[in-house]
């Protein structure tokens, strides 16, 4: 079964609220992309210094994510050494943490912290990364999130063919695993990606920037 998850790259609390409102009526889950300016060049909230008080209230459980009663939140941490701050993100009420295999030498700690706190965990990998790095962890995570490009942290980046090849290889090695794709999801690329083994599609600008986001979401869901 195909799953479509809108992606949000928040720079402010206001933007986060606005974009969640655009998708909450039809999308039961969103993935929030967080960057620190170290693992990738760009900085999002709260690492950009904006609305840090909102993040503090979230992790103290004094406030919830916008529309949290209707929407489930996955947090995609594109940050260096996520094991150092992962508990803060878990405390915000995220249902899933996605972290990058390239961002830490302690990915087992990422998994252990998520499991101890009953939070799902995904491992993300760039297309240029050797997939052998996943081997010690792949049977401990809930899904593998393949990035469609090495250019992380922005919407509108094109799918790279080496990502499709990587997905085919991973699906061949681990056919029972859920494989997600983030970056390069379009109506034109989905057929090839489904054939390669993807069942979970993370889509940002294509949905959020559409004149009718719900129509675009349903169109993507209907592709098989």
Buried (B, 14 or more C-beta within 10 A) or exposed (E): EBBBBBBBBBBBBBBBBBBBEBBBEBBEBBBBBBBBBEBBEBBBBBBBEBBEEBBEBBBEEEBEBBBBEEBBBBBBBBBBBBBEBBEBBBEBBBBBBBBBBBBBEEBEBBBBBBEEEEBBBBBBBBBEBEBEBBEEBBEBBBBBBBBBBBBBBBBEBEBBEBBBEBBBEBBEEBEEBBBBBBBBBEEEBBEBBBEBBBBBBBBBBBBBEBEEBBEBBEBBBEBE
